[in-house]
Amino acid sequence: MSMDTLSEVEDLQVEFFLDRAKVLAVDGVNFKLDKDDTLGLVGESGCGKTTVRKLLLRLEEPTEGKVIYEGENVYAMKQENLKKFRKKAQVVFQDPYGSLDTKWKIGTIIGEALAIHKIGTQRDRRERVTHLMELVGLNKACYNRHPHEFSGGQPQRIGITRALALDPEFIIADETVSALDVSIQAQVLNLLIDLQEKLGLTYLFISHDLSVVRYICKRVAVMYLGKLVEIADTEVLFSAPLHPYTSLLMEAIPLPDPSQRAEFSVVKGEVPSPINPPPACRFHPRCPEVMDVCREVEPELVQKQNGHHIACHLHN
Ligand code: SF4
């Protein structure tokens, strides 16, 4: 693990049984996140992105594999280090209020984690919350307002502020701007970029929207049916994708008008079930370039050049 590596995922696998059938939700996933990186994780619904998010944060245990965070396996962390890890790694969701009681005031919502961890006095906590509110462009006078009084991108700003409360270094943004209009999306994405520069944050950006991923991410990992099929620097991936699945996703980049957006509709055919997935290359039933070998031998994810990884017999 290099000095610059924050998190490293090694051979992650999640397997469970559904009606006696084996389901491989995540199968042999490997990637590395350097400090200050913004890695996009893309793929159709059901490809395993959410499971990877849970595994990275130790909200789910893998069947096999490790998540190394700053040199330590998060699944082997004892209470004290796990507590520290929980502060350092945070998540921002599409619905920033999630399971929260929306009768709470915004200041209470943002400061909840500080109160749970008994950090500072009540006055210290209030000062920290108002400082963070100003940092993300929320008027501190809104401290006593309630969630329903906010609209546009403000709820996302509240969600981001809440994630920043414990001074994290790693943030997973899970479809954070997906429900927003394009102009508001840009404001929130610019805020995330600005915060990364100011606070030295590292992001994993999970999204089904490739326009958004292209805007904010430095590198992109493409997932298909529980496996990573391509990883590359953003501009390389968007200008010269190698994997046929990635190429088809690129053709499905959403239109700017949200009402005309379709989620990867250009990729023909249903996403196969992770219960008994297609053998060898899982993409072969939908691949326009399929060859005999694709039905017989599973392609491995190998590095081509400059960190560009690809799992496809066309290139291996
Ligand atoms: Fe298509 Fe074969 Fe490559 Fe799979 S390995 S993506 S089926 S060309």
Residues whose N, C-alpha, C, O or C-beta is under 5 A from the ligand:
A	BS01	SF4	P244 C281 F283 H284 C287 E289 V290 M291 C294 P299 A311 C312 H313 L314
